[in-house]
Amino acid sequence: MTILSQIVQDERTARMVLSMLVEPDDAVTGRLLGELGAQELFRIAEGDDAVPGLSTVDAQVWRAQFQRPDTRTLEENLVEAERAGTGTLIPGEKDWPSALDDLGDRRPYVLWTRGMTSFLARPLNDLVTITGARASTSYGEQVAGQLASDLAYAERIIVAGGAYGIEGAAHRAALATGGDTITVLANGVDRAYPAGHSELLGRVADDGLLVSEVAPGATPTRHRFIARARLMAALSTATVVVEAGARSGSMKVAQEAHQLGRSLGAVPGPVTSATSVGPHRLLHSGEARLVAGSTDLEQMIGQPVGSRGSVAAVRSRPAPSASRDARSVVEM
C-alpha cells in the first residue's frame, strides 16, 4: 500500500498534498510546517514519534487528518492539476509574495494559481484590497468601481474576493480600465464561484490572477471564507471597506488588516442603510481612515492615485438604500 511519504518526494509536492488534506489556517500544521518543513511533517504525521509541542491526545487528533486519504486519488488529483494548467507557488520562490510571510505560522501551505503570478512579486505598496457587501447598493458599487478605476490608472493592483456586489464591481472596473486585478478564492482555482461570475473570473484568469490556498476541485466552505480573509488583508498595503454588515466577511478582512498593521480605510454611506453599519463602526472606533476619494487613498498608501472624480460626487446623487433582502443578509 502506498503511504503518503512515498508520494511527497519533494517540498512542493508535500505542500500540494498538505493543502488537499488539511484545512487552511490550521494552527498546529502551520507551526510544524514552519519548524520542520513539509516532508518532515509528513514523516512525523505517519510515524509514532512524539509531535513537538503536542500532548499524546492532541497528537492523535492532529494525526487523524492524515489517516483518511485514498493515496491513489491523491496521485490522480496531482496529475489532473498539472493537466489543467494550474500553477503553484511555495515560500522562497521568485513570485512568492513575501507579504504573506507577515502571517507567521498562519502563512498558507502553498498557493494555487491561474494567471499572472508576477503580480504577487510586485512591491506591497502596489496592491490595494477592496472588499464589501455582496448585497450592495448601486451607490456602493459605483464608489467601489470608481476607487478601483483610480487605482488602476495609477498602475496599482486591485485585490478582491470575486464575490457579488462590491468585489465584483471592483474587479470589473479594474479590467475595464485595462488595469491589473487579483481574485483571492475560497475554493479551487479551477472552479467559478459564485457561478454567476464565471465570465468575470474567466477574464481575471486571462488578464489578471486567480489565487487560492486550497487545491483544485475544492469547494468553498464557511471556514475557507474566513481563512481567506487573512490572505486578502496580508497581500496588500491597504484595505478599503465599501459597504459591509456588522458581522461579515468584509469586516473579517478589515480585522485581519488592522492586526497586521496594514492601512485600513472605510467609505461612509447613508445612515439609513444597513450596509453602512460596518464602515461606520470602523470609522467610529478609529481603526479605519475615511476614504472619500483618490486623495484619501493617496494619503493612506503614501503614493499618487489617479483620479477621475470623487466619492463625494457619487454621494451627491440620491443614494438608494439597501433592499429589504439586503438588510437581512448576513455575509459569509
C-alpha positions in Angstrom: 0.0 0.0 0.0 1.3 3.4 -0.9 1.9 5.7 2.0 1.9 9.5 1.9 5.6 9.8 2.5 6.2 7.9 -0.8 4.1 10.5 -2.7 5.6 13.6 -1.2 9.1 13.2 -2.7 9.9 17.0 -2.6 8.8 20.1 -0.7 6.5 21.4 -3.4 4.6 18.1 -3.7 4.4 17.8 0.0 2.8 21.2 0.3 0.4 20.5 -2.5 -0.8 17.3 -0.8 -1.0 19.1 2.5 -3.4 21.6 1.0 -5.6 18.6 -0.1 -5.7 17.1 3.4 -5.6 19.8 6.0 -7.9 22.8 6.2 -6.2 26.2 5.8 -5.0 28.2 8.7 -4.6 25.2 11.0 -2.5 26.4 13.9 -0.7 23.1 14.6 0.1 22.4 11.0 1.3 25.9 10.4 3.7 25.8 13.3 5.1 22.4 12.4 5.4 23.4 8.8 7.4 26.5 9.7 9.7 24.5 12.1 10.2 21.3 10.2 9.2 21.7 6.5 6.5 19.7 4.7 8.4 16.5 4.1 9.4 16.1 7.7 5.9 17.0 8.8 4.5 14.1 6.8 7.1 11.7 8.3 6.0 12.7 11.8 2.3 12.5 10.8 2.7 8.9 9.7 5.0 7.8 12.4 4.8 7.1 16.1 7.3 9.8 17.3 6.1 12.5 19.6 4.8 15.5 17.9 6.7 18.6 19.1 4.6 20.8 21.3 1.6 18.4 21.5 0.3 16.1 24.1 -0.4 12.5 23.2 -4.1 13.1 22.9 -3.6 16.3 20.8 -1.1 14.5 18.6 -3.7 11.7 17.9 -6.3 14.3 16.9 -3.8 16.1 14.6 -2.6 12.8 13.0 -6.2 11.8 12.2 -6.2 14.3 9.3 -3.5 12.2 7.6 -5.1 8.8 8.1 -8.2 9.1 5.9 -6.9 9.8 2.3 -7.0 7.5 -0.6 -3.4 7.8 -1.9 -4.4 6.7 -5.4 -6.9 9.6 -5.5 -4.3 12.0 -4.3 -1.9 11.0 -7.0 -4.7 11.3 -9.6 -5.5 14.8 -8.3 -1.9 15.9 -8.6 -1.8 14.7 -12.2 -5.1 16.3 -13.0 -4.0 19.6 -11.5 -0.9 19.6 -13.8 -3.0 18.8 -16.8 -5.4 21.7 -16.0 -2.6 24.1 -16.2 -2.8 25.4 -12.6 0.4 26.6 -11.1 1.8 26.5 -7.6 4.0 28.7 -5.5 5.8 27.9 -2.3 7.7 30.1 0.1 11.1 31.1 -1.2 10.2 31.1 -4.9 10.6 34.1 -7.1 6.9 35.1 -7.3 6.0 34.1 -3.8 4.5 37.2 -2.1 6.8 37.9 0.8 3.9 39.9 2.3 2.3 36.6 3.3 5.3 35.9 5.5 3.9 38.5 7.9 1.3 35.9 8.8 3.9 33.8 10.5 2.6 30.3 11.3 -0.7 31.3 9.6 1.1 31.5 6.2 -0.6 29.4 3.5 1.0 26.0 2.9 1.0 26.6 -0.9 -0.6 29.0 -3.4 -2.5 27.5 -6.3 -2.6 29.9 -9.3 -4.1 30.7 -12.7 -2.8 33.7 -14.5 -0.1 36.3 -13.9 1.9 35.2 -10.9 4.3 38.1 -11.4 1.6 40.3 -9.8 2.4 38.7 -6.5 6.0 39.8 -6.7 5.2 43.5 -7.0 6.0 45.8 -4.1 3.5 45.7 -1.3 2.5 49.4 -1.9 1.3 48.4 -5.4 -1.5 46.3 -4.1 -4.7 47.5 -2.5 -7.6 45.3 -1.4 -11.2 46.4 -2.0 -13.9 44.5 -0.1 -17.5 45.0 0.8 -21.1 43.7 0.9 -22.4 41.2 -1.6 -25.9 42.6 -1.1 -24.6 46.1 -2.1 -26.4 49.2 -3.2 -25.8 50.9 -6.6 -24.1 53.7 -4.6 -21.6 51.2 -3.1 -20.9 49.6 -6.4 -20.4 52.9 -8.1 -18.0 54.0 -5.4 -16.1 50.7 -5.5 -15.8 50.9 -9.2 -14.5 54.5 -9.1 -11.9 53.7 -6.5 -10.7 50.7 -8.4 -10.5 52.7 -11.6 -8.5 55.4 -9.9 -6.1 52.8 -8.5 -5.8 51.0 -11.9 -5.0 54.3 -13.6 -2.2 54.7 -11.1 -1.0 51.2 -12.0 -2.0 49.7 -8.7 -3.2 46.1 -8.5 -6.7 45.7 -7.1 -7.2 42.7 -4.8 -10.7 41.4 -4.1 -12.6 38.1 -3.5 -14.6 37.9 -6.6 -18.0 38.0 -4.8 -21.2 39.6 -6.0 -21.6 43.2 -5.1 -18.7 45.4 -4.2 -15.9 43.0 -5.0 -17.3 42.2 -8.4 -17.7 45.9 -9.1 -14.0 46.5 -8.2 -12.8 43.7 -10.5 -14.9 44.8 -13.4 -13.7 48.4 -13.1 -10.1 47.4 -12.9 -10.5 45.2 -16.1 -12.4 47.9 -17.9 -9.6 50.4 -17.2 -7.1 48.0 -18.5 -5.7 47.5 -15.0 -4.5 44.6 -13.1 -6.5 42.6 -10.6 -6.2 39.6 -8.3 -9.0 37.4 -7.1 -8.4 35.5 -3.9 -10.7 32.5 -3.9 -12.0 30.3 -1.1 -12.3 27.3 -3.5 -10.1 25.8 -6.2 -8.9 28.0 -9.0 -10.5 25.6 -11.4 -14.0 26.4 -10.1 -16.0 29.5 -10.8 -17.6 30.7 -7.6 -20.0 32.3 -7.5 -21.3 30.7 -10.6 -22.8 33.9 -11.8 -19.3 35.4 -12.0 -17.9 32.6 -14.2 -17.3 35.0 -17.1 -15.8 37.6 -14.8 -13.5 35.1 -13.2 -12.5 33.8 -16.6 -11.4 37.3 -17.6 -9.4 37.6 -14.4 -7.7 34.3 -15.2 -6.9 35.5 -18.7 -5.8 39.1 -17.8 -5.1 39.0 -14.1 -4.6 36.3 -11.5 -6.7 33.8 -9.6 -5.1 32.5 -6.4 -6.2 30.1 -3.7 -4.7 28.2 -0.8 -7.0 25.2 -1.4 -6.4 22.7 -4.1 -8.2 22.5 -7.4 -11.6 20.8 -7.1 -12.1 22.2 -3.5 -15.5 23.8 -2.8 -16.0 26.9 -0.7 -16.9 26.5 2.9 -17.6 28.9 5.7 -14.2 28.1 7.3 -12.4 28.7 4.0 -14.1 32.0 3.5 -13.0 33.1 7.0 -9.4 31.8 6.4 -9.2 33.6 3.1 -9.7 37.0 4.9 -6.1 36.9 6.2 -4.7 36.5 2.7 -6.8 39.3 1.3 -5.5 41.6 4.1 -1.9 40.4 4.0 -1.3 40.7 0.3 -2.0 44.5 0.2 -0.6 47.6 1.7 -4.1 48.8 2.4 -7.7 47.5 2.6 -10.7 49.7 1.8 -14.2 48.6 3.0 -17.1 49.8 0.9 -20.4 48.8 2.5 -20.5 45.9 4.9 -22.7 44.5 7.6 -21.6 44.5 11.2 -20.9 40.7 11.0 -19.5 40.0 7.6 -16.6 38.6 5.7 -15.5 42.1 4.8 -15.3 43.1 8.4 -13.1 40.0 9.0 -10.8 41.2 6.3 -10.7 44.6 8.0 -9.9 43.0 11.3 -7.0 41.0 9.8 -5.6 44.1 8.1 -5.7 46.0 11.4 -4.0 43.2 13.3 -1.3 43.1 10.6 -0.7 46.8 10.8 -1.8 47.4 7.3 -3.6 50.7 6.4 -7.3 50.4 6.7 -9.9 52.7 5.1 -13.7 52.8 5.1 -16.2 54.6 2.8 -19.0 56.3 4.6 -22.6 55.7 3.5 -26.2 56.7 4.2 -27.0 56.2 7.9 -30.3 54.7 6.8 -28.6 51.8 5.0 -27.8 48.5 6.8 -24.7 48.3 4.6 -23.2 51.4 6.2 -23.0 49.8 9.6 -19.6 48.1 9.1 -17.7 51.0 7.6 -19.2 53.5 10.2 -18.2 51.2 13.0 -14.6 51.1 11.7 -14.6 54.9 11.4 -16.1 55.4 14.8 -13.5 53.1 16.5 -10.7 54.9 14.8 -9.4 51.7 13.2 -10.1 53.0 9.7 -9.5 56.3 7.9 -12.3 57.9 6.0 -12.0 57.3 2.3 -14.0 59.8 0.2 -11.9 59.7 -3.0 -8.5 59.3 -4.5 -6.9 62.0 -2.3 -7.7 59.9 0.8 -6.3 56.8 -0.9 -3.1 58.7 -1.7 -2.7 59.6 2.0 -3.3 56.1 3.0 -0.8 54.4 0.8 1.6 57.3 0.5 1.7 57.3 -3.3 -0.2 59.1 -6.0 -3.5 57.7 -7.2 -5.0 58.7 -10.5 -8.4 60.4 -10.1 -11.4 60.6 -12.4 -13.7 62.0 -9.8 -14.5 61.7 -6.1 -16.8 59.7 -3.9 -18.4 62.9 -2.9 -19.6 63.4 -6.4 -21.3 60.0 -6.2 -22.8 60.8 -2.8 -24.3 64.0 -4.2 -26.7 61.8 -6.1 -29.7 60.2 -4.4 -28.4 57.1 -2.7 -30.6 54.1 -2.9 -31.0 52.3 0.4 -30.3 48.6 0.5 -33.1 46.3 -0.4 -35.2 44.6 2.2 -33.4 41.3 1.4 -30.0 43.0 1.6 -30.8 44.2 5.2 -31.4 40.6 6.2 -28.3 39.1 4.7 -25.5 38.1 7.0 -22.5 37.8 4.8 -20.1 34.9 5.0 
